[in-house]
Amino acid sequence: MQHFLAISDLSSQELNQLVDLAIDLKREWRSGGNDPILESKVLAMVFQKPSLRTRVSFDMAMRHLGGDALYLSPNEIGFGKREAISDVSRVLSGYVDAIMARVFAHDHILELAEYASVPVINGLSDFNHPCQALADVLTIKERFGSFDDLRVAFIGDGNNVAVSLLHSCALLGMDFVIATPEGYQLPRQAVEIAEDLSSDAPISIEELQDPEEAARGAHVIYTDTWVSMGQEEETKRRLEVFPPFQVNQELLGVADNGAIVMHCLPAHRGEEITDDVADGPQSAIFPQAENRMHAQKAVLVELLS
């Protein structure tokens, strides 16, 4: 890999190798610590959007691997406003060994990578969230042992998290179903990419508006906040439309008996997910959050070692 911008840039083999590497690095860390294979390496972390998991997981991933991380807040750079993205990219390339950016517009991450002479990692954009998806499939493999014969159901907004999860399912051979309200479906482009990715070993991709139908028999029930950063002006309308798509015990009851519940966090408890599900025995939410760190270690090792 030269950069890590999208799950759809990978082959099935490359994605599987990243998952396996993450598993190895997690096992090594829990057995006493990771080897400092990124000693003297520095990661610049550029944020347009604030984050708990992205900032801390990347920072700790670099520390565990012997490197360092430099946090750059939204006000310090003024990405695309105070200074051209192409200039930011070339300046940072002269200082650090890699750049991770969490941005609003996907075009910004693409431009950053175009002008960078060091690896660029997409920490989130409005189109996709590949770092989250890698942690998601790591969590799924840990729970089920493989990706064979699994059905993944996403309930809620067809957002950037859903896009990267769909593309991961396409590459790994998991059936994918999403239930969204009318008008909140996945971008057509994202579905077409998934269909191309799964052409060698076609999976089932279903787009529904009935959350119960989507959840029926699913091995993974996944949800996300109904109002993401940058959508605040849509809050009133979204809170009127999305309540039937809440992940609760009734919905979980139609899933497979061994189903797990996932959420990329932050969660708005009582909206997209209930407390009893988020904190219940089938919840994988907090192991999934920890896995952001281990999944990102795999990306960093692949790009920098």
C-alpha positions as CSV (number, residue, x, y, z in Angstrom):
1,M,0.0,0.0,0.0
2,Q,1.1,3.5,-0.7
3,H,-1.8,5.1,1.2
4,F,-4.9,3.9,3.1
5,L,-7.7,6.0,1.7
6,A,-10.5,3.5,1.1
7,I,-11.3,-0.2,1.7
8,S,-12.2,-0.4,-2.0
9,D,-8.6,0.3,-2.9
10,L,-7.6,-3.1,-1.5
11,S,-7.9,-6.6,-2.8
12,S,-9.5,-9.3,-0.8
13,Q,-6.1,-10.7,0.0
14,E,-4.8,-7.4,1.2
15,L,-7.7,-6.8,3.5
16,N,-7.4,-10.3,4.9
17,Q,-3.7,-9.8,5.5
18,L,-4.4,-6.5,7.3
19,V,-6.9,-8.3,9.6
20,D,-4.5,-11.1,10.3
21,L,-1.7,-8.6,11.0
22,A,-4.0,-6.7,13.4
23,I,-4.8,-10.0,15.2
24,D,-1.0,-10.8,15.5
25,L,-0.2,-7.3,16.8
26,K,-3.0,-7.4,19.3
27,R,-1.9,-10.8,20.6
28,E,1.7,-9.5,20.8
29,W,0.6,-6.4,22.8
30,R,-1.4,-8.5,25.2
31,S,1.5,-10.8,25.7
32,G,3.8,-8.1,27.0
33,G,4.0,-5.4,24.4
34,N,4.7,-4.7,20.7
35,D,8.2,-4.6,19.3
36,P,9.2,-0.9,18.7
37,I,9.3,-1.4,14.9
38,L,8.3,2.2,14.2
39,E,10.9,3.7,16.5
40,S,11.8,7.3,15.4
41,K,8.7,7.4,13.1
42,V,6.3,10.3,13.5
43,L,2.6,10.4,12.4
44,A,1.0,13.8,11.9
45,M,-2.7,13.7,12.9
46,V,-4.7,16.4,11.1
47,F,-8.2,17.1,12.4
48,Q,-11.1,19.0,10.9
49,K,-13.5,17.1,13.1
50,P,-12.9,16.4,16.8
51,S,-12.7,12.7,17.8
52,L,-12.1,10.6,20.9
53,R,-11.4,7.2,19.3
54,T,-9.5,8.4,16.2
55,R,-7.1,10.6,18.1
56,V,-6.4,8.4,21.1
57,S,-6.2,5.1,19.1
58,F,-3.7,6.4,16.6
59,D,-1.7,8.1,19.3
60,M,-1.5,5.0,21.4
61,A,-0.9,2.8,18.3
62,M,2.2,4.8,17.5
63,R,3.4,4.7,21.1
64,H,3.0,0.9,21.3
65,L,5.0,0.5,18.1
66,G,7.8,2.8,19.3
67,G,6.9,5.9,17.3
68,D,5.3,9.2,18.1
69,A,2.2,11.1,17.0
70,L,1.7,14.9,16.5
71,Y,-1.9,16.3,17.0
72,L,-2.9,19.2,14.8
73,S,-6.3,20.7,15.8
74,P,-8.8,22.2,13.4
75,N,-7.7,25.8,14.4
76,E,-4.0,25.2,13.8
77,I,-4.2,24.5,10.1
78,G,-7.5,25.8,8.8
79,F,-7.5,23.0,6.2
80,G,-8.3,24.4,2.8
81,K,-9.1,27.9,4.2
82,R,-6.0,29.4,5.9
83,E,-3.7,27.4,3.6
84,A,-4.1,25.3,0.4
85,I,-4.4,21.6,1.0
86,S,-1.7,20.9,-1.5
87,D,0.7,23.2,0.4
88,V,-0.2,21.6,3.8
89,S,0.5,18.2,2.2
90,R,3.9,19.1,0.9
91,V,5.0,20.9,4.1
92,L,4.0,18.1,6.3
93,S,5.7,15.6,4.0
94,G,9.0,17.3,4.8
95,Y,8.5,17.0,8.5
96,V,6.8,13.6,9.3
97,D,6.8,10.0,8.1
98,A,3.0,9.7,7.5
99,I,-0.2,11.8,7.7
100,M,-3.5,10.8,9.1
101,A,-6.4,13.2,8.4
102,R,-10.0,13.3,9.6
103,V,-11.9,15.6,7.3
104,F,-15.3,16.6,6.1
105,A,-15.0,16.5,2.3
106,H,-13.6,13.3,0.7
107,D,-12.0,15.4,-2.0
108,H,-9.7,16.9,0.7
109,I,-8.3,13.5,1.6
110,L,-7.7,12.7,-2.0
111,E,-5.9,16.0,-2.6
112,L,-3.8,15.5,0.5
113,A,-2.7,12.1,-0.9
114,E,-2.1,13.5,-4.3
115,Y,0.5,16.0,-3.1
116,A,2.1,14.0,-0.3
117,S,5.4,12.3,-0.6
118,V,4.6,10.2,2.6
119,P,1.7,7.8,3.2
120,V,-1.7,9.3,3.9
121,I,-4.3,7.6,6.0
122,N,-8.0,8.5,5.8
123,G,-9.2,8.9,9.4
124,L,-12.7,9.7,8.1
125,S,-14.3,11.6,5.3
126,D,-17.9,12.3,4.4
127,F,-17.9,9.4,1.9
128,N,-16.2,6.6,3.8
129,H,-14.4,5.5,7.0
130,P,-11.9,2.8,6.2
131,C,-10.2,2.8,9.6
132,Q,-13.5,2.1,11.3
133,A,-14.3,-0.7,8.8
134,L,-11.0,-2.4,9.4
135,A,-11.7,-2.5,13.2
136,D,-15.2,-3.7,12.4
137,V,-14.1,-6.7,10.4
138,L,-11.3,-7.5,12.9
139,T,-14.0,-7.6,15.6
140,I,-16.2,-9.9,13.5
141,K,-13.4,-12.3,12.8
142,E,-12.5,-12.5,16.5
143,R,-16.1,-13.3,17.4
144,F,-16.9,-15.8,14.6
145,G,-13.5,-17.2,13.6
146,S,-14.0,-16.5,9.9
147,F,-16.1,-14.5,7.5
148,D,-17.9,-17.5,6.0
149,D,-21.7,-17.6,5.8
150,L,-22.2,-14.4,7.7
151,R,-25.0,-11.8,7.2
152,V,-24.2,-8.2,8.3
153,A,-27.2,-5.9,8.8
154,F,-26.7,-2.1,9.1
155,I,-29.7,-0.3,10.5
156,G,-30.0,3.5,10.1
157,D,-28.4,6.1,7.9
158,G,-26.6,5.0,4.7
159,N,-23.5,7.0,5.8
160,N,-19.7,6.9,5.5
161,V,-19.5,4.1,8.1
162,A,-22.0,2.0,6.2
163,V,-20.1,2.6,2.9
164,S,-16.8,1.2,4.2
165,L,-18.6,-1.7,6.0
166,L,-20.3,-2.6,2.7
167,H,-17.1,-2.6,0.8
168,S,-15.4,-4.8,3.5
169,C,-18.3,-7.3,3.2
170,A,-17.9,-7.3,-0.5
171,L,-14.2,-8.1,-0.3
172,L,-14.5,-10.7,2.5
173,G,-17.6,-12.5,1.2
174,M,-20.2,-11.5,3.8
175,D,-23.8,-10.8,2.8
176,F,-24.8,-7.2,3.5
177,V,-28.2,-5.8,4.1
178,I,-29.1,-2.2,5.0
179,A,-32.4,-0.8,6.2
180,T,-32.7,3.0,5.9
181,P,-35.6,5.5,5.8
182,E,-36.6,6.7,2.3
183,G,-34.1,9.4,1.2
184,Y,-31.2,8.1,3.4
185,Q,-30.0,5.2,1.3
186,L,-26.4,4.5,0.5
187,P,-24.9,6.5,-2.3
188,R,-25.4,4.8,-5.6
189,Q,-21.7,5.0,-6.4
190,A,-20.9,3.1,-3.2
191,V,-23.2,0.2,-4.1
192,E,-21.8,0.0,-7.6
193,I,-18.3,-0.2,-6.2
194,A,-19.4,-3.0,-3.9
195,E,-20.9,-4.9,-6.8
196,D,-17.6,-4.6,-8.7
197,L,-15.6,-5.7,-5.7
198,S,-17.7,-8.8,-5.2
199,S,-17.9,-9.8,-8.8
200,D,-15.5,-12.8,-8.4
201,A,-17.4,-14.2,-5.4
202,P,-20.8,-12.4,-5.5
203,I,-22.4,-11.6,-2.2
204,S,-26.0,-10.6,-1.5
205,I,-26.5,-6.8,-1.2
206,E,-29.9,-5.8,-0.1
207,E,-31.3,-2.3,0.4
208,L,-34.5,-2.2,2.4
209,Q,-36.7,0.1,4.4
210,D,-37.9,-2.4,7.0
211,P,-35.4,-2.8,9.8
212,E,-37.0,-6.0,11.1
213,E,-36.6,-7.7,7.7
214,A,-33.0,-6.6,7.5
215,A,-32.2,-7.9,11.0
216,R,-33.9,-11.2,10.5
217,G,-31.3,-14.0,10.8
218,A,-28.4,-11.5,10.8
219,H,-25.2,-12.4,12.6
220,V,-24.1,-8.7,13.0
221,I,-26.5,-5.9,13.8
222,Y,-24.7,-2.5,13.2
223,T,-26.0,1.0,13.9
224,D,-24.6,4.5,14.0
225,T,-25.8,7.9,15.2
226,W,-28.7,9.4,13.2
227,V,-27.1,12.9,13.1
228,S,-23.4,13.0,12.3
229,M,-21.1,16.0,12.6
230,G,-21.9,18.5,9.8
231,Q,-25.6,17.5,9.8
232,E,-26.7,19.5,12.8
233,E,-29.2,21.6,10.7
234,E,-31.0,18.3,9.8
235,T,-31.4,17.2,13.4
236,K,-35.1,18.0,13.8
237,R,-36.1,16.2,10.6
238,R,-33.8,13.2,11.3
239,L,-35.2,12.7,14.8
240,E,-38.7,12.5,13.3
241,V,-37.8,10.0,10.6
242,F,-35.3,7.6,12.3
243,P,-37.1,6.3,15.5
244,P,-38.5,3.2,13.8
245,F,-34.8,2.2,13.0
246,Q,-33.8,2.0,16.7
247,V,-31.7,-1.1,17.6
248,N,-33.5,-2.5,20.7
249,Q,-34.3,-5.9,22.2
250,E,-37.3,-6.4,20.0
251,L,-35.2,-5.9,16.9
252,L,-32.3,-8.0,18.2
253,G,-34.8,-10.8,18.9
254,V,-35.3,-11.5,15.2
255,A,-31.5,-11.8,14.5
256,D,-29.5,-15.0,14.8
257,N,-29.2,-16.3,18.3
258,G,-25.5,-15.7,18.3
259,A,-25.7,-12.3,16.8
260,I,-23.5,-9.4,18.0
261,V,-24.3,-5.7,18.1
262,M,-21.9,-3.1,16.8
263,H,-21.7,0.7,16.9
264,C,-18.8,2.9,15.8
265,L,-19.5,5.4,18.6
266,P,-20.3,8.0,19.9
267,A,-23.7,6.6,20.7
268,H,-26.8,8.6,21.4
269,R,-28.3,6.2,23.9
270,G,-32.1,6.1,23.7
271,E,-32.0,7.2,20.1
272,E,-30.4,4.7,17.6
273,I,-29.6,2.2,20.4
274,T,-31.1,1.3,23.8
275,D,-29.0,1.0,26.9
276,D,-30.0,-2.7,27.5
277,V,-28.7,-3.6,24.0
278,A,-25.5,-1.4,24.2
279,D,-24.6,-2.8,27.5
280,G,-26.1,-6.3,27.0
281,P,-24.4,-9.7,26.6
282,Q,-24.5,-9.5,22.8
283,S,-22.8,-6.1,22.6
284,A,-19.4,-6.0,20.9
285,I,-19.3,-2.2,21.0
286,F,-16.4,-1.7,23.4
287,P,-14.1,-4.5,22.1
288,Q,-14.8,-2.9,18.7
289,A,-13.7,0.5,20.0
290,E,-10.5,-1.0,21.4
291,N,-9.9,-2.7,18.0
292,R,-9.6,0.7,16.4
293,M,-6.1,0.8,18.0
294,H,-5.0,-2.6,16.9
295,A,-6.4,-2.3,13.4
296,Q,-4.6,1.0,12.9
297,K,-1.4,-0.6,14.1
298,A,-1.7,-2.9,11.2
299,V,-2.1,0.0,8.7
300,L,0.8,1.8,10.3
301,V,3.1,-1.2,10.1
302,E,2.1,-1.9,6.5
303,L,2.8,1.7,5.5
304,L,5.9,2.5,7.6
305,S,7.9,-0.6,8.3
